[in-house]
Amino acid sequence: MTTNLTIGEQIVLLALDEKTGELREAPLRVSLATSAAALLELELPGTPVSPAAAAMDEHKRNHPEETPREWLLAVREAALDAAYQGLLEKGLVREEGRRVLGVFGSVKHPVTDPSEPAALRGRLTSVLAEGQDPDERTAALLTVLHHSGLKAVLPQGPALDDRLTAITEGQGQAAALGDTIRTTVAALTAVIAASAF
C-alpha cells in the first residue's frame, strides 16, 4: 500500500509515533515538508493530483506574484490536513481526541497497521543502505525529508548520510525534476532557516 500513498502522507506516516499518534518531529517542519511535497507532486509525471497538490495548484494560480517560499507557507496547514485525511481514509491511522477550532491541536493519530510504516522504512533502507536506485517519487520524498530537517525519521549511519546527500543534492532521479526540485528545496531551506527551529 505504501506505493499508493502521496509523498505528504508518507512524510506524516514516517513522522508519527506509531503508538501515541503524535508527531515525533516539530509540527511546523512536518507541515512545511508536506507543503513542499505537494509542490513537487504537481511536476511528477504520472502522479495523480492529491488534495494537497490541488490546493497548491489553486494557490499558485490565484497568487502567481508570490514566491515559492510564500506558496509553501500558505499551503502548509492544508497540506498537513490532507495528509492526515488521506491516511485516515486509507485506514492507516485512527483519530483520537477532537479538533479545537477546526485544527488538529488535541487530536492524535495512532497507526493502525505498523506493517505500513515498516514497509516504507524498508523501501527507504533499500535505497540508502543497499544502493537500490530510487524512482522519482522516492527521490522526491528523500529530498524533502533531508531539506526539511526530518532526517531522524530515516535510517541512520555515516554511509547512509553520504548516500542521502548523493540522492538529494542533484544526482540521480531527484535531478530529473530539474528546476522544480531546486526551487522547492531553496524555498524550503529558506523557510526552515528563517523559522530557526
C-alpha positions in Angstrom: 0.0 0.0 0.0 2.9 2.5 0.7 3.3 2.9 -3.1 -0.3 4.3 -3.2 0.4 7.0 -0.6 1.1 10.6 -1.6 4.5 11.9 -0.7 2.9 14.0 2.0 1.1 11.0 3.5 4.4 9.1 3.5 6.1 12.0 5.4 3.4 12.1 8.1 3.4 8.3 8.4 7.2 8.3 9.0 7.0 11.3 11.4 4.2 9.8 13.6 4.9 7.9 16.8 3.0 4.8 15.9 1.6 4.1 19.4 0.9 7.6 20.7 -0.2 9.1 17.4 1.8 12.2 18.0 4.4 13.7 15.7 7.9 12.9 16.7 9.2 15.9 14.8 8.3 19.6 15.0 4.8 20.1 13.5 6.0 23.2 11.6 8.7 21.1 9.9 6.3 18.3 9.1 3.7 20.8 7.7 6.3 22.5 5.6 7.6 19.2 4.3 4.0 18.1 3.3 3.6 21.5 1.5 6.9 21.0 -0.4 5.8 17.5 -1.3 2.5 19.0 -2.7 4.6 21.4 -4.9 6.8 18.6 -6.2 3.8 16.3 -6.9 2.5 18.9 -9.4 5.6 18.2 -11.5 5.9 14.4 -11.1 4.8 12.6 -14.3 2.1 10.0 -13.8 1.3 11.1 -10.3 -2.5 11.6 -9.5 -3.2 15.0 -8.2 -3.7 14.7 -4.5 -5.9 17.1 -2.5 -2.7 18.8 -1.2 -1.3 19.2 -4.7 -4.7 20.5 -5.9 -4.6 23.1 -3.0 -1.1 24.1 -4.0 -2.0 24.4 -7.7 -5.0 26.5 -6.9 -3.0 28.8 -4.6 -0.3 29.2 -7.2 -2.8 30.1 -9.9 -4.6 32.6 -7.6 -1.3 34.1 -6.4 1.2 34.0 -9.3 3.0 37.0 -7.8 4.1 35.1 -4.7 7.4 33.3 -4.3 7.7 29.6 -3.8 8.5 30.3 -0.2 5.2 32.1 0.2 3.4 29.2 -1.5 4.9 26.7 1.0 3.8 28.8 3.9 0.3 29.4 2.6 -0.5 25.8 1.9 1.3 24.1 4.7 -1.7 23.6 7.0 -3.9 22.4 4.1 -1.2 20.0 3.0 -0.8 18.6 6.5 -4.6 18.3 6.9 -4.8 16.5 3.6 -2.1 14.0 4.6 -3.9 13.1 7.8 -7.2 12.8 5.9 -5.6 10.6 3.3 -4.1 8.3 6.0 -7.5 8.2 7.8 -9.4 7.3 4.6 -6.9 4.6 3.8 -7.3 3.1 7.3 -3.6 3.6 8.2 -4.3 5.8 11.2 -7.3 6.3 13.5 -8.3 9.7 15.0 -8.4 10.1 18.8 -9.4 13.2 20.6 -11.1 16.1 19.0 -10.3 19.1 16.9 -10.1 22.5 18.5 -11.3 25.4 16.3 -11.1 23.1 13.3 -7.4 22.2 13.7 -5.6 19.0 14.9 -4.4 20.6 18.2 -5.7 17.9 20.5 -6.1 15.1 18.0 -3.8 12.1 17.9 -3.4 9.6 15.1 -2.1 6.2 16.2 -1.1 3.9 13.4 -3.5 1.1 12.9 -1.2 -1.1 10.8 2.5 -1.0 11.8 3.5 -3.0 8.8 2.8 0.0 6.6 5.4 2.4 8.1 7.7 -0.6 8.4 7.4 -1.3 4.7 8.0 2.3 3.9 11.1 2.4 6.1 12.2 -0.8 4.4 11.9 0.7 1.0 14.0 3.7 2.1 16.6 1.5 3.7 16.9 -0.5 0.4 17.7 2.8 -1.4 20.0 4.3 1.3 21.8 1.2 2.6 21.6 -1.3 -0.2 22.1 1.0 -3.1 18.8 0.4 -4.9 18.0 3.2 -7.4 15.1 5.3 -6.2 12.2 6.1 -8.5 11.3 9.8 -8.9 8.7 9.8 -6.1 11.1 8.1 -3.6 13.9 10.5 -4.6 11.5 13.4 -4.1 10.5 12.0 -0.6 14.1 11.7 0.4 14.9 15.2 -0.8 12.0 16.8 1.1 12.9 14.8 4.3 16.5 15.8 4.0 16.0 19.5 3.3 13.2 19.9 5.9 15.4 18.6 8.6 13.4 15.4 9.1 16.3 13.1 8.6 15.7 11.5 12.0 12.8 9.5 10.5 15.3 7.8 8.1 17.8 5.0 8.7 20.9 6.4 10.3 24.7 5.9 9.7 27.6 7.8 8.1 27.5 5.7 4.9 23.7 6.3 4.7 24.3 10.1 5.1 26.6 10.1 2.1 24.1 8.2 0.0 21.3 10.5 1.1 23.4 13.5 0.1 24.2 12.0 -3.3 20.5 11.4 -4.0 19.2 14.7 -2.7 21.9 17.1 -4.0 21.1 16.9 -7.7 22.2 13.4 -8.7 20.1 10.6 -10.0 16.3 10.8 -10.1 16.0 13.9 -7.9 17.9 15.8 -10.6 15.3 14.7 -13.2 12.9 17.2 -11.6 15.3 20.0 -12.5 14.2 23.5 -11.7 11.2 22.3 -9.7 13.2 20.5 -7.2 15.8 23.2 -7.0 13.1 25.9 -6.5 11.3 23.8 -3.9 14.5 23.0 -2.0 15.6 26.6 -2.0 12.2 27.7 -0.7 12.1 25.0 1.9 15.6 25.7 3.2 14.8 29.5 3.4 11.7 28.9 5.4 13.4 26.4 7.8 16.3 28.8 8.3 14.0 31.8 9.0 12.0 29.8 11.5 15.1 29.0 13.5 13.9 25.7 15.0 
